[in-house]
Amino acid sequence: MNLKILCTLAALPLALLMSTTNAATFEAIGTIGDVQLGRNLIVVDEITYSLPNQTAINGTPAILQLEPGYLIGFSGTEASPHPIIESLYLYPESVHNVEQRVRP
């Protein structure tokens, strides 16, 4: 058998495996309970998420703009030890309420 064909056939199972191992994703809405700046972690509805500096709002790392009590919508990728938030939306009314120290 031709060496080129043999190499192609050998690589085929690996290519198929790689195409089927997509990471699981998630979308959620919840209230922030804790922000851990030094660890790039936030707790939303008692679940801890990783929030890397690359996840930004208006060009600034999102984690620097968050406070407990904010209602957020977010999405990302399942990972261990914590799911990773890749995009985030702040609900303006919740930001206003926290800033004014008004509780719903």
Buried (B, 14 or more C-beta within 10 A) or exposed (E): EEEEEEEEEEEEEEEEEEEEEEEEEBEBEBBBBEBEEEEBBBBBEEEBBBBBEEBBBEEEBBBEBBEEBBBBEBBBBEEEEBBBBBEBEBBEEBBEBBEEEEEE
